[in-house]
Amino acid sequence: MKFTHIKNMSYAIMVLMPCTLNAQLNIIAPEDGVKEYTVANSEPYDSLIPFYDPHFTKFLGQTLFMHGSDEHKIGYYDAFFTGNILKGKHEVYRQMEGRTGYTDPEAVTGKYYDVIKVWTQPAGKYFNYCLLLRDNKTGEDIYFKPGTATRAFTCVGFYDKMKTMHVGSTFEALGTNVKRLEGGIIRTEKGEEYRCIDIGLEMNKNDGAFIILENSSGDKVKSIPFGRTVTGFVSKDIIKEMSKSFGDKFGPQIARGDIDIAMTEEMVATAWGRPYRVEQAEVKGKTFNYWYYPNNRYVTFQNGKVLRIQQIDSYW
């Protein structure tokens, strides 16, 4: 596996071998609440999920590239160990001199690691995790505790999938602030067309993998992919799919993440996702459903269609 450095490693365009996983989770009997997961048999993994998804058991058998994060300058705190931290206390891996608890970033950055095992432990509504990572060049094992350092990794399979999925595709700008490839911020013109020309990887930055988009004027910008969707843009293919599913009036709006009066519950759920709370009320013999979303967004339905859209004290 290789990657090409560009502009003194400000970012890198990676050329990675395809990474296909045939795996099935083998759950070992719990010990003091700790469960051990290993790879066995075969089960396809489509690599659509970035590594910082909380379900780390999905990445068993995958290869991770440690490109570093914003923490690179100060070291990685409470992240890398010499043993499974869910089963006892272990020393910090390659601890920095004079910095207790911090792993030397040079000891882990720029390496490829295979995910060998994952341990989970209940912690209230959530889980604590520990991952056994193996340097696929030296065979050295380290134990990783997910936290702020999680964004220092990119899954090779995810990177390859994004390259196959997005390069050559056309996108429509949503009129938001985006990062220029060479630095700085610009605001795109809503509806302006961009084309994905490559996938990049930024070293020692939280963003990690990103897609490179270019407009007709030659302006190059960066966008972070999350499977089929990307930040600040919408794929023309998704617009076509939404139009086919929901019609030419509402389809493009749904693809752009917008909702409108008279949309159905299915349309709203497709555009905004499922609400975190749903309530129902009877008013003068009429039934109203209320959907609650983060950032003080509320949607009122009557007879299964949007009656009102509210955000804080504003209507649109």
Order of alpha helices (4+ residues) and beta strands (2+ residues): beta-beta-beta-beta-beta-beta-beta-beta-beta-beta-beta-beta-alpha-beta-beta-beta-beta-beta-beta-beta-beta-beta-alpha-alpha-beta-beta-beta-beta-beta
